[in-house]
Structure formats: structure tokens, C-alpha cells
Amino acid sequence: MSIGGVVPSLLEKISIFDSSSDALDEIQKLRDQAKGALILSFVNAHAINLAYKEPDFCSALQNSDILLRDGIGVSILYRAVSKAAGINLNGTDLIPSLLNTTTGLRVAVWGTRDPNLSLAVEKIQGLDHCVTSVLNGFHDLDRYVSEFSNIDADIVVLGMGMPKQEILSALLKEVPPVRGGCLVVCGGAILDFLSGNIERAPDIWIKLRFEWLYRLAKEPKRLWRRYLLGNIVFLYRVILISLRTRFEK
């Protein structure tokens, strides 16, 4: 896809909010109105890079009912095209807030692997929710689709990472859930964080917008390509987009 195709279409789709409480209120309102699966996804710099390479992933993001801005990279992109970026809304913070706003939810937990998966389930159950389905993140997509058509869940938390979870969410949207208004959340590493086995960056790193650097220092083998090479590619694209935007004016 061209630069002109991927980014403007995703930026137009992203919902911008001034506070996390506004975002939570909107999610709850849409969930109350939904008759089927309601898809919540997040767009960060890594997602933008993937969207250029993988059309199915890009389409899945576009298919989301709620798309939120995640990270400093996309904020820089918004400034490059002279648009307001709103508040940063990452799944690591927003998903626990979702789970904390209401008790007694039926929750399906799909992603990561043990011991992190079991520990995340325990954490969710400790918030007075009922976990109705548990699957690790390494099954074929058909396994999850089949499970979705047979479980009673208010929320499905997907912790499989991009692009698998987003592509799966698009498939789930086509399956009538047992319970109307089921919220499907593409949560990335959220289950690993909930397990406690992967720690968040200290507050000062988060306030300085260096959480990505903290994660890179903790997991260099897994994340160096995404954060070092990926950020260079992303910033190059931002420059091209900025120049194109100015030229078109």
C-alpha cells in the first residue's frame, strides 16, 4: 500500500479522547448498544509499520469498532499532519481500568502461555470476574473462532500480539456470540503484565515517554528489531508524510 493510503485511513479511523474516562465511557456506551462482537484495538508505531506490509492486518484494524492511539510515535505522526493527538491510550493501562470499572463480568482469556496465562487468570478472577474460557495464544485461528461461538463472555481479552490478535478479532466479528454486546479487546502483552512476570517501567520512564526504551532494555533479543529498526522506518515514513502533507497544501 502507498503512504497516501495506509496512514490517512487509519488516522481517520482512530478515536481521539481528552481523558481515559471519556474513552471508557464511550466504550461502555457502544458495548451497551452492540448486538454482537465489539472490537477494541490500539494503533502504535509498530502497528503502522505492520499495516504497510500486511494488508489483512490493515483491514482488521479498519474493521475495529473502536481504534485508539497508543504511544509517542503516533502522537508525532499526528503533529506531522497538523492534527490533535488527544491523550495516549495504551492497552496496558486501559484494559485494567476496563476490568476495574465493573465486577461480575464473564471474561475469556486468550493469549500468552503458562505460567503467565494462569497467573493472569488468577489476577482477573481476583477482581471478582468469572473466567469462562482460557486458551494460550498459539492455536490456529479456527480454534478460537469455534470457542467463541460456544462461550458466554462479556469480554474477550486477546493477548497474542500483532498481527494475529487483530486478524482474529475480524473473524470473531462475523460470529454471533452467545452473549450480545461482547467486547473483544486486542491487548498485546497485557496478560504478561497482569501476570506480574513482566514489569511496567517505573513512573518516571512512563512520564518521560521512554517506556519503550525500558522494555527494550529488559527484552533486547525480542524487541530490538521492533524498537530500533522499526522506529527508524516509522520516523522515515513520518517525514515523507509530513512533506507530502505540506506539498498538498
C-alpha positions as CSV (number, residue, x, y, z in Angstrom):
1,M,0.0,0.0,0.0
2,S,1.1,3.6,-0.7
3,I,2.0,6.1,2.0
4,G,-1.1,8.0,1.0
5,G,-3.4,5.0,1.5
6,V,-2.4,3.4,4.8
7,V,-1.8,6.3,7.2
8,P,-4.7,8.7,6.4
9,S,-7.2,5.9,6.5
10,L,-6.0,4.8,9.9
11,L,-5.8,8.3,11.4
12,E,-9.3,8.9,10.3
13,K,-10.5,5.8,12.0
14,I,-8.8,6.4,15.3
15,S,-11.0,7.9,18.0
16,I,-9.3,10.8,19.9
17,F,-10.2,11.5,23.5
18,D,-9.1,14.1,26.1
19,S,-9.1,11.6,29.0
20,S,-9.2,7.9,29.7
21,S,-12.5,8.3,31.5
22,D,-14.0,9.7,28.3
23,A,-12.7,6.7,26.4
24,L,-14.1,4.3,29.0
25,D,-17.5,5.9,28.9
26,E,-17.6,5.7,25.1
27,I,-16.6,2.0,25.1
28,Q,-19.3,1.2,27.7
29,K,-21.9,3.1,25.6
30,L,-21.0,1.2,22.5
31,R,-20.9,-2.1,24.3
32,D,-24.4,-1.4,25.7
33,Q,-25.7,-0.8,22.2
34,A,-23.8,-3.7,20.5
35,K,-25.7,-6.8,19.5
36,G,-22.6,-8.8,18.5
37,A,-18.8,-8.6,19.0
38,L,-17.5,-5.1,19.5
39,I,-13.8,-4.8,18.6
40,L,-11.4,-2.6,20.5
41,S,-7.9,-2.2,19.0
42,F,-4.9,0.0,19.5
43,V,-2.6,1.7,17.0
44,N,1.1,2.4,17.8
45,A,4.1,2.9,15.6
46,H,4.6,-0.9,15.3
47,A,1.0,-1.2,14.1
48,I,1.6,1.5,11.4
49,N,4.7,-0.3,10.1
50,L,2.9,-3.6,10.0
51,A,-0.1,-2.1,8.2
52,Y,2.2,-1.2,5.3
53,K,3.4,-4.8,4.9
54,E,0.3,-6.8,5.8
55,P,-3.0,-5.8,4.1
56,D,-5.0,-8.3,6.1
57,F,-3.8,-6.7,9.3
58,C,-4.5,-3.2,8.0
59,S,-8.1,-4.3,7.1
60,A,-8.5,-5.8,10.5
61,L,-7.6,-2.5,12.1
62,Q,-10.1,-0.7,9.9
63,N,-12.7,-3.3,10.9
64,S,-12.3,-2.4,14.5
65,D,-15.3,-0.6,16.1
66,I,-13.0,1.4,18.5
67,L,-9.5,2.3,17.5
68,L,-7.3,4.1,20.0
69,R,-3.9,5.9,19.7
70,D,-1.1,4.3,21.6
71,G,2.3,5.8,22.1
72,I,4.5,8.8,21.4
73,G,5.2,7.6,17.8
74,V,1.6,8.1,16.6
75,S,1.5,11.4,18.5
76,I,4.5,12.6,16.5
77,L,2.6,11.4,13.3
78,Y,-0.4,13.4,14.3
79,R,1.7,16.5,14.8
80,A,3.3,16.0,11.4
81,V,-0.1,16.2,9.7
82,S,-1.3,19.1,12.0
83,K,-3.9,17.0,13.8
84,A,-4.7,16.9,17.6
85,A,-3.5,13.7,19.1
86,G,-5.5,13.6,22.3
87,I,-4.5,11.6,25.3
88,N,-2.3,8.5,24.9
89,L,-4.4,5.4,25.5
90,N,-2.4,2.2,25.7
91,G,-3.9,-1.2,26.4
92,T,-1.6,-1.8,29.4
93,D,-3.3,0.9,31.3
94,L,-6.8,1.0,29.7
95,I,-7.6,-2.8,29.9
96,P,-7.1,-3.0,33.7
97,S,-9.3,0.1,34.0
98,L,-11.9,-1.6,32.0
99,L,-11.8,-4.6,34.3
100,N,-11.9,-2.4,37.4
101,T,-14.9,-0.4,36.4
102,T,-17.4,-3.3,36.7
103,T,-17.4,-6.5,38.7
104,G,-19.0,-9.9,37.9
105,L,-18.1,-9.9,34.2
106,R,-17.7,-13.1,32.3
107,V,-14.2,-13.0,30.8
108,A,-12.5,-15.1,28.2
109,V,-8.7,-15.0,28.4
110,W,-6.8,-16.0,25.3
111,G,-3.1,-15.4,24.8
112,T,0.5,-15.9,26.0
113,R,1.4,-19.2,27.7
114,D,1.8,-20.7,31.2
115,P,2.8,-19.7,33.8
116,N,1.9,-16.1,32.7
117,L,-1.5,-17.2,31.4
118,S,-2.6,-18.9,34.6
119,L,-1.3,-16.0,36.7
120,A,-3.2,-13.5,34.6
121,V,-6.4,-15.6,35.0
122,E,-5.9,-15.5,38.8
123,K,-5.5,-11.8,38.7
124,I,-8.7,-11.3,36.7
125,Q,-10.6,-13.7,39.0
126,G,-9.3,-11.6,41.9
127,L,-11.1,-8.6,40.5
128,D,-14.4,-10.5,41.1
129,H,-14.9,-11.6,37.5
130,C,-15.7,-15.1,36.2
131,V,-13.3,-16.5,33.7
132,T,-15.3,-18.6,31.3
133,S,-12.6,-19.6,28.8
134,V,-8.8,-19.9,28.9
135,L,-6.7,-20.6,25.8
136,N,-3.0,-20.0,25.2
137,G,-2.0,-17.8,22.2
138,F,-0.6,-20.4,19.9
139,H,-3.6,-22.2,18.5
140,D,-4.8,-21.9,14.9
141,L,-7.4,-19.1,14.4
142,D,-10.1,-21.7,13.8
143,R,-9.8,-22.9,17.4
144,Y,-10.6,-19.5,18.8
145,V,-13.5,-18.9,16.4
146,S,-15.0,-22.3,17.4
147,E,-14.6,-21.4,21.1
148,F,-16.2,-18.0,20.6
149,S,-19.4,-19.5,19.2
150,N,-19.8,-21.7,22.3
151,I,-18.8,-19.5,25.3
152,D,-20.7,-17.0,27.4
153,A,-18.5,-13.9,27.7
154,D,-18.9,-10.2,28.2
155,I,-15.3,-9.5,27.4
156,V,-12.7,-11.5,25.4
157,V,-9.1,-10.4,26.2
158,L,-6.7,-11.3,23.3
159,G,-3.0,-11.3,24.3
160,M,-1.4,-12.8,21.3
161,G,0.4,-9.8,19.8
162,M,0.1,-8.2,16.4
163,P,-1.0,-9.1,13.8
164,K,-2.6,-12.4,15.0
165,Q,-5.0,-10.9,17.5
166,E,-6.3,-8.2,15.2
167,I,-6.8,-10.7,12.3
168,L,-8.6,-13.0,14.7
169,S,-10.8,-10.2,16.0
170,A,-12.0,-9.5,12.5
171,L,-13.1,-13.2,12.2
172,L,-14.8,-13.1,15.6
173,K,-16.8,-10.1,14.5
174,E,-18.5,-12.4,11.9
175,V,-19.5,-15.0,14.5
176,P,-22.7,-14.3,16.6
177,P,-21.6,-14.5,20.2
178,V,-23.6,-16.4,22.9
179,R,-24.0,-13.1,24.8
180,G,-24.9,-9.9,22.8
181,G,-22.5,-7.0,23.2
182,C,-19.3,-9.0,23.8
183,L,-16.3,-6.7,23.8
184,V,-13.2,-8.2,22.1
185,V,-10.0,-6.4,23.2
186,C,-6.7,-6.7,21.3
187,G,-4.4,-6.4,24.3
188,G,-0.9,-7.4,23.1
189,A,1.3,-8.1,26.1
190,I,-1.5,-7.3,28.6
191,L,-1.7,-10.9,30.0
192,D,2.1,-10.9,30.6
193,F,1.8,-7.7,32.5
194,L,-1.2,-8.9,34.5
195,S,0.8,-12.0,35.4
196,G,3.4,-9.9,37.2
197,N,6.2,-11.7,35.4
198,I,6.8,-8.7,33.1
199,E,7.1,-5.4,35.0
200,R,6.0,-2.0,33.9
201,A,8.6,0.7,33.6
202,P,9.0,3.0,36.6
203,D,6.6,6.0,36.6
204,I,9.4,8.4,35.7
205,W,10.2,6.5,32.5
206,I,6.5,6.5,31.6
207,K,6.1,10.2,32.2
208,L,9.2,10.9,30.0
209,R,7.7,8.7,27.3
210,F,10.6,6.2,27.5
211,E,8.7,3.1,28.4
212,W,9.6,1.6,25.1
213,L,13.3,2.0,25.9
214,Y,12.8,0.4,29.3
215,R,11.1,-2.6,27.6
216,L,13.9,-2.8,25.1
217,A,16.5,-2.9,27.9
218,K,14.6,-5.7,29.6
219,E,14.0,-7.8,26.4
220,P,16.6,-6.8,23.9
221,K,16.6,-10.1,21.9
222,R,12.9,-10.0,21.3
223,L,12.3,-6.3,20.9
224,W,15.5,-4.8,19.2
225,R,14.1,-5.2,15.7
226,R,10.8,-3.7,16.6
227,Y,12.1,-0.7,18.5
228,L,15.4,0.1,16.9
229,L,14.9,-0.7,13.2
230,G,11.1,-0.3,13.4
231,N,11.3,3.2,14.9
232,I,13.8,4.3,12.2
233,V,11.5,3.1,9.5
234,F,8.5,4.7,11.2
235,L,10.2,8.1,11.6
236,Y,11.3,8.0,7.9
237,R,7.6,7.4,7.0
238,V,6.6,10.3,9.2
239,I,9.0,12.6,7.4
240,L,7.6,11.5,4.0
241,I,4.0,12.0,5.2
242,S,4.8,15.5,6.6
243,L,6.5,16.5,3.3
244,R,3.6,15.2,1.3
245,T,1.1,17.0,3.5
246,R,2.9,20.3,3.1
247,F,3.1,19.8,-0.7
248,E,-0.6,19.1,-1.0
249,K,-1.4,22.3,0.9
